[in-house]
């Protein structure tokens, strides 16, 4: 068994600016800070797992542009194996993220190239050698292939789903753990309340469904039970990537046989700690830091 | 005489995204196009002059980050001499530019590092060897030094002023040509109408004052005369940098002894042609292209 988790999803280069004035469209405005950092749901979740000592690999693709090289360098630095990431003709996923100090609002403009993200050849041995597979919804054909392979080995499959697309709904029946945004829960089930959405997803697919609600914590429906886990109260510097860290930490905790409720608390603590600095990977917590927060 | 024009001002790396949906703050939104291109008022004006066959050099500074290297590479590619550009500890000027198709509205978030832009040592021989000096308002101490040196040689001094700051008003008395935005004209003179502002600046400083008004053309006050020059009617792909191209083309036309009214028409044509492609330097026109448009 070579990896704890293999991920199939996008890896992004996030250009993060902190607004120095109240943002408005149609104007020229200064930023007080500008940083560049790797991002992307699966990629940052894998970086979280690596930070906690797990063996993580990404099976995805970047473009053959300078952004791709920087994305790969960032993942390598984070301890994620990128040997199975294809470098393909086209543009890498890139995002400009506008953060606003003292306000949990972010504006993101992103770009990627479908030619880079679709029709990807995956390494079946790599996928099936892992104990778990983590997918997002940005490379649905590759994610579906990987999930089908993983299903045959009995490895754990987690999906991080943010927005409903037809291809996303096709992925859900293959997943053991559906960890979805509040918006996804609402759109996929037509239930306005996250706890209703969690229950509906759980009863529809018969698998664990967890709906994340940011500062409002999360609702989990599993084996007929429904429970809420509060978020940790923090003064966030930047919430970029907190959800991605939650996914990585939750999956890794479950792989270490942490009981479900504890694992969710562990993931909440990790997500809170990741908000201490700017960018999705600016303050990835160690296991020790998470345990300290949990013990407090 | 080594250069036609030496410029003192910022050189930027512009990251330009084209909105695929109606922009809104607080959302995640796709971009249909993402490109990277050098920008900055003086830098793009110099690239325009080089494109037209002029000898142009930048005396400025970039940070010692990867953005700085790309800014310099872009200027070299454009034929601008960057031998006198300092690479200093800190961040380069960078901007995210959001363009909206079919609409003359752009949103810009920019960042730079005052440590890079202030306290710069300039090469007096370089500045005074040129026939003309072009300054903007982003490096006021360096611009003031350069203008004072240039004054002693009798070379032409043009300022591109966009916003009023105290340091900008200090620069104006040293300039032969004040080519300013409508907003600057309004703020510097308290006159709402651009023709009034041009006349007021001209009478205050006794030098040529030209107020640019985008698609509304420009108003010029010079030697007691006041006249309007219309803009060329075009279907712009992107107006980023059109003003910078106007400045470069106007200065270069004047250096080639083009009569003033003709030189302004020449600059208007060059600015219009620069809107044919995305980015400030995406379609810098040649002299032949400008003459073709003027002859039509």
Interface residues (C-beta under 8 A of the other chain):
Chain A: X15 X17 X19 X23 X24 X25 X26 X27 X28 X29 X30 X31 X32 X33 X34 X91 X94 X96 X98 X105 X106 X107 X108 X109 X110 X111
Chain B: X15 X17 X19 X23 X24 X25 X26 X27 X28 X29 X30 X31 X32 X33 X34 X91 X94 X96 X98 X105 X106 X107 X108 X109 X110 X111
